[in-house]
Amino acid sequence: MTTTPKPDSPQLPVGWHPDPWTDGDLDRYWDGSTWTAQTKPAPRKSKEPRKRRSVVFPLTFAAFLLVAVVTAVMMTRGDACKVSIGPATVDFFACQDVEARQSQMQQQVNSAKENAQAQAVGQPASTVNLTGQWLPTQGGFTWQIEQYGNQIVVRELTPYGITAVAQGTLTGTVASLTYQAVDGSTGSNVLQLVDSRTLRGTVRSYTTNTESTLELHR
């Protein structure tokens, strides 16, 4: 038994080909001039490799990448998170690694709080209170600041959790901080409260000896 060939059937070599009457579920035999009634299930196509899921988020504490961001890929394991500083991005750290280190980062937060509370004992109360959520001008993450007397503890929060922890001292309206990012990199921040809702200053990397500016609002 044969079937009527479709008018637009191409001149195919004899053999099995995708059935022109179905949506790819069957192969049909072409005898050189006619599609026959012989069919068989089409071989399953191999699935395309799963595309990597890239997430872009800025790491202000990790501003040591300000120079490297243009030239270097730091981590490319699994689903890569990306640093975004200005218009450029680079792979920064595998997102699952960021997530896996949340327990470690939370321990750093707890330790920083205990240390700050201990150092605040006996110190005069500050007339400036930085406690609260602060957002950078470019958005994309949050600084959660907690103040104990003149002692400051900061968590940098992104959709993947805590990406850096900082601790330091508030002297007048100037906060001097040291930080450690989720990849172990370290640096410092010097920020001044220029009005009740604005912090402005610099971020310096101990890794690359680079410095950038930073502005935060609450």
Summary of the structure (lengths in Angstrom):
residues: 218
radius of gyration: 29.2
end to end distance: 78.4
largest distance: 98.9
contacts: 636
relative contact order: 0.14
helix: 13%
strand: 44%
